Amino acid sequence: MTTLLAQIAPQRSTQYATLASALAPAELQLSPLGAQISLLEPITLGGQSYLRCTLDGAPTPDQLHELGMLAMTSAFFEYYARIETVAGPLLRPLETGFQPTLPADLVTTRRYRGKTNELFTHFLCNVARFSSDFASQPWSDLFLFDPLMGGGTTLFTGLMLGAQVAGIEQDAEDVKSTASFLSQYLQQERISHKMQPERLKGLGLRWSFSIGKKIGQQCLLVNGDTVQAPALLPGFKPHLIVADLPYGIQHQGQLTALLTSALPVWSAMLRRGGALVLAWDATRLPRTTMLETLHTFAELAVYDNAPYDQLAHQVDRVIKQRDVVVAQRV
């Protein structure tokens, strides 16, 4: 038996003060370490919040590396109640060995209205990988798609982790400013890259990035309608699709209409065994309705067992409940 403490990631904004505490248990359970966890409980030491994990055996180096990529925890320690005559609790820091492919501040530097919390975005990406048939593959082998990319936070998270990424956004100015930011950031950090803008006849604009001589990452930023994704991204077959659905929609019918038109397109693009992860304002669209909508697509197997049914959490006074749904392409 081994006992680890997982330190809950600190939040810079009081708006998200409880976010990491609410979602860290599920992320750990879904991680490669999850099968070894026999007991998981919150604990406070020295005013800091942790999760105490009792494991059936010691974590392997590969598992430690995976722990370093988790979003809702920031550090890991071996926990001892006492060592010989020295009373505890005593903690020994663990080195995970994870190094981001691109600097982590790529995700945090850019601020814009409506930006999703970075740790939550990272969490969604992790849940997608853990819930797919490609969970054992490194991020560098995976293609991540955000069909409603907004300002690009999901794509930047994917790049930081090492994935190949693509996103579609209907607002042309959002895509243009995202491409400009990424180019300027890479120049400032002296990361070699090539950017190629191109006009897609009758469809929209696309910016293609090739990043790093050794890294060889690809990033595609596309202005267009998400239901035209196959034409906008010909041949692109993502392993993972992650989207934070729009919060500004006032009526349930509008969001249902978006899903009805877009889900057939997204699921057809997704590789078999790939995972689809959607976050949405469950204050306006109940989880039962979301599940009913996804269940109409025979090619999607919806996960609704624990801990997938325990991902709802409050964001603010307006979004009293944000939820997450996960499905796999069968």
C-alpha positions in Angstrom: 0.0 0.0 0.0 1.2 3.5 -0.9 -0.3 6.8 0.2 0.0 9.9 -1.9 -1.1 13.4 -1.3 -2.2 15.4 -4.4 -2.1 19.1 -3.8 -5.2 20.9 -5.1 -4.2 23.4 -7.8 -4.5 27.0 -6.6 -7.0 29.3 -8.3 -6.0 32.9 -9.3 -9.7 34.0 -9.4 -12.1 33.8 -6.4 -14.8 33.1 -9.0 -13.3 29.6 -9.5 -12.2 29.1 -5.9 -13.9 25.7 -5.5 -13.4 24.5 -9.1 -10.3 22.4 -8.6 -11.5 20.8 -5.4 -14.8 19.8 -7.1 -13.2 18.2 -10.2 -9.8 16.9 -8.9 -11.3 13.6 -7.6 -12.8 12.7 -10.9 -9.7 13.6 -12.8 -7.6 11.3 -10.6 -10.1 8.5 -10.9 -10.1 8.7 -14.7 -6.3 9.0 -14.9 -4.0 6.0 -15.4 -3.6 5.9 -11.6 -7.3 5.5 -11.1 -7.4 1.7 -11.2 -5.0 1.5 -8.3 -6.9 4.0 -6.0 -8.6 2.1 -3.1 -9.4 5.3 -1.1 -9.6 8.9 -2.1 -10.4 11.6 0.5 -9.9 15.3 1.0 -7.5 16.5 3.7 -6.2 19.9 4.8 -2.6 20.3 6.1 -1.1 23.6 7.0 -4.1 25.4 5.5 -3.6 23.7 2.1 -6.1 21.4 0.4 -5.0 17.9 -0.7 -6.5 14.7 -1.8 -5.2 11.7 0.1 -4.9 8.7 -2.3 -4.4 5.2 -0.9 -3.0 3.0 -3.7 -2.6 -0.7 -4.2 1.1 -0.5 -4.9 3.5 2.2 -5.9 3.0 4.4 -9.0 5.2 3.6 -12.0 7.4 6.3 -13.6 4.9 6.4 -16.5 2.0 7.0 -14.1 4.0 9.7 -12.3 4.5 11.4 -15.7 0.8 11.3 -16.3 0.1 12.8 -12.9 2.3 15.8 -13.9 -0.1 16.5 -16.8 -3.2 16.7 -14.6 -5.0 20.0 -14.4 -6.7 20.1 -11.0 -3.7 19.1 -9.0 -0.4 20.9 -8.9 2.1 18.7 -6.9 2.3 15.2 -5.4 3.9 13.8 -2.3 4.4 10.5 -0.6 2.6 10.6 2.8 3.8 9.1 6.0 1.9 9.2 9.3 5.2 8.8 11.0 8.8 7.6 10.3 10.3 5.6 13.1 10.2 7.9 16.1 9.3 11.0 14.2 5.6 11.8 14.3 3.9 13.0 11.1 2.3 13.9 8.9 5.5 13.8 6.8 5.6 14.5 3.1 8.2 13.6 0.4 7.9 15.5 -2.8 7.6 13.4 -6.0 9.1 14.5 -9.3 6.7 13.6 -12.2 9.2 14.5 -14.9 6.5 16.2 -17.1 7.7 19.1 -19.2 5.2 21.0 -21.4 5.9 20.9 -25.1 5.3 24.6 -25.4 5.5 27.0 -22.5 2.5 26.8 -20.1 2.0 30.6 -20.3 0.8 30.2 -23.9 -2.5 29.2 -22.3 -2.6 31.8 -19.6 -1.1 34.9 -21.2 -4.0 35.9 -23.5 -7.0 37.4 -21.9 -10.3 38.0 -23.6 -13.9 38.3 -22.8 -15.7 35.0 -22.3 -12.5 33.0 -21.9 -13.0 29.7 -20.3 -10.9 29.0 -17.1 -7.6 27.5 -18.3 -7.5 24.7 -15.7 -11.0 23.7 -16.6 -10.0 23.6 -20.3 -7.0 21.5 -19.4 -9.3 19.2 -17.4 -11.6 18.8 -20.4 -8.7 17.8 -22.7 -7.4 15.3 -20.1 -10.9 13.7 -19.6 -11.2 13.4 -23.4 -7.9 11.5 -23.7 -8.6 9.3 -20.6 -12.0 8.4 -22.0 -10.8 7.4 -25.5 -9.2 4.3 -26.8 -6.0 6.4 -27.2 -5.4 7.0 -23.5 -2.1 5.2 -23.6 -0.8 7.1 -26.5 1.3 10.3 -25.9 -0.2 13.7 -26.7 2.2 14.1 -29.6 0.4 11.3 -31.4 -3.1 12.8 -31.0 -5.2 15.2 -33.0 -7.4 17.5 -31.0 -10.3 19.4 -32.5 -12.3 22.3 -31.0 -15.4 22.9 -33.3 -16.3 26.1 -31.4 -12.9 27.5 -30.6 -13.6 31.1 -29.6 -10.2 32.6 -28.7 -8.3 29.4 -28.9 -7.8 28.3 -25.2 -8.5 24.7 -26.0 -6.1 24.7 -28.9 -3.3 26.4 -26.9 -3.8 23.8 -24.2 -3.4 21.0 -26.7 -0.3 22.6 -28.1 1.2 23.0 -24.6 0.5 19.3 -24.0 2.0 18.3 -27.3 -1.0 17.6 -29.6 -1.7 18.5 -33.2 -4.7 20.8 -33.1 -7.4 22.4 -35.2 -10.3 24.7 -34.5 -13.2 26.4 -36.2 -14.8 29.7 -35.2 -17.6 31.7 -37.0 -16.4 35.1 -35.8 -13.7 36.2 -38.3 -12.2 38.8 -36.0 -11.8 36.2 -33.2 -9.9 33.9 -35.6 -7.7 36.7 -37.0 -6.8 37.9 -33.5 -6.1 34.4 -32.3 -3.7 33.8 -35.3 -2.0 37.1 -34.7 -1.5 36.4 -31.0 -0.1 32.9 -31.6 2.3 34.2 -34.2 3.5 37.1 -32.0 3.8 34.7 -29.0 6.0 32.2 -30.9 8.2 35.1 -32.2 8.6 36.5 -28.8 9.5 33.1 -27.3 11.9 32.5 -30.3 10.1 29.3 -31.2 10.5 28.6 -34.9 7.3 28.4 -36.9 5.7 29.1 -40.2 2.3 30.6 -40.7 0.3 30.4 -43.9 -3.0 32.2 -44.3 -5.3 31.0 -47.1 -8.8 31.8 -48.4 -11.1 28.8 -48.8 -13.3 29.6 -51.7 -16.9 30.1 -50.7 -16.2 28.8 -47.1 -13.9 31.1 -45.1 -10.3 31.7 -44.1 -7.7 29.4 -42.6 -4.4 30.0 -40.9 -2.0 27.0 -40.9 0.9 27.0 -38.4 3.8 24.6 -38.4 5.6 24.9 -35.0 9.1 23.9 -34.1 11.7 22.2 -36.3 12.0 19.3 -33.7 8.4 19.5 -32.4 6.7 19.5 -35.7 3.3 20.5 -34.3 0.5 21.6 -36.6 -2.2 24.2 -35.6 -5.1 25.0 -37.9 -7.3 28.0 -37.2 -10.3 28.3 -39.4 -13.0 30.9 -39.8 -16.3 29.3 -40.9 -19.4 27.4 -39.9 -18.8 24.4 -37.8 -21.3 22.3 -39.7 -19.0 22.7 -42.7 -16.1 21.3 -40.8 -15.3 18.4 -43.2 -14.9 20.9 -46.1 -13.0 23.4 -44.0 -10.6 20.7 -42.7 -10.5 18.0 -45.4 -9.0 14.8 -44.2 -8.7 15.9 -40.6 -9.7 13.0 -38.3 -9.4 14.0 -34.7 -8.9 11.5 -31.9 -10.5 14.0 -29.5 -13.1 16.7 -29.8 -13.5 19.2 -26.9 -15.9 22.0 -26.9 -17.2 24.5 -24.4 -20.7 25.3 -25.7 -21.8 28.9 -25.9 -23.1 30.4 -22.7 -24.9 33.4 -24.3 -27.7 31.3 -25.7 -30.9 32.3 -23.8 -33.2 29.6 -24.9 -32.9 25.9 -24.6 -34.1 25.3 -28.2 -31.2 27.3 -29.7 -28.6 25.1 -28.0 -30.5 22.0 -28.9 -30.7 23.2 -32.6 -27.0 23.7 -32.6 -26.3 20.2 -31.3 -28.8 18.7 -33.7 -27.1 20.2 -36.7 -23.5 19.9 -35.5 -23.3 16.6 -33.7 -23.7 14.4 -36.8 -20.8 16.4 -38.4 -18.6 16.2 -35.4 -19.2 12.5 -34.7 -18.6 11.6 -38.3 -15.2 13.3 -38.2 -14.2 11.6 -34.9 -12.0 8.5 -35.2 -13.5 5.3 -33.9 -12.5 5.0 -30.3 -12.2 8.7 -30.0 -13.8 10.8 -27.3 -16.2 13.8 -27.5 -16.3 16.1 -24.5 -18.8 18.9 -24.2 -19.2 21.5 -21.4 -22.3 23.5 -21.2 -24.6 25.7 -19.0 -26.8 23.1 -17.4 -28.8 25.9 -15.7 -30.5 26.4 -19.1 -30.2 22.9 -20.6 -30.8 20.1 -18.1 -28.4 17.1 -18.1 -31.3 14.8 -18.9 -32.0 16.8 -22.1 -28.3 16.8 -23.1 -28.1 13.0 -22.6 -31.3 12.4 -24.6 -29.9 14.5 -27.5 -26.6 12.5 -27.6 -28.4 9.1 -27.2 -30.1 9.8 -30.6 -26.8 9.2 -32.3 -26.1 5.4 -32.4 -22.4 5.9 -33.2 -21.9 7.6 -29.8 -21.7 5.7 -26.5 -22.4 8.1 -23.7 -20.7 7.7 -20.4 -23.0 8.4 -17.5 -21.6 6.2 -14.7 -19.4 7.5 -11.9 -17.4 9.7 -12.0 -18.8 11.0 -15.3 -22.1 11.8 -13.6 -20.3 13.9 -11.0 -18.8 16.7 -13.1 -21.4 19.4 -12.5 -20.2 22.5 -10.6 -21.1 26.1 -10.1 -19.3 28.9 -12.0 -20.9 32.1 -10.9 -24.3 33.6 -10.0 -25.5 33.3 -13.6 -24.1 29.9 -14.5 -25.3 28.1 -11.3 -24.5 24.7 -12.8 -22.0 23.9 -15.6 -21.8 20.3 -16.5 -19.7 18.0 -18.7 -20.8 15.1 -20.9 -18.5 12.5 -22.4 -19.1 10.1 -25.3 -17.0 7.7 -27.3 -17.3 7.1 -31.0 -18.0 3.4 -31.5 
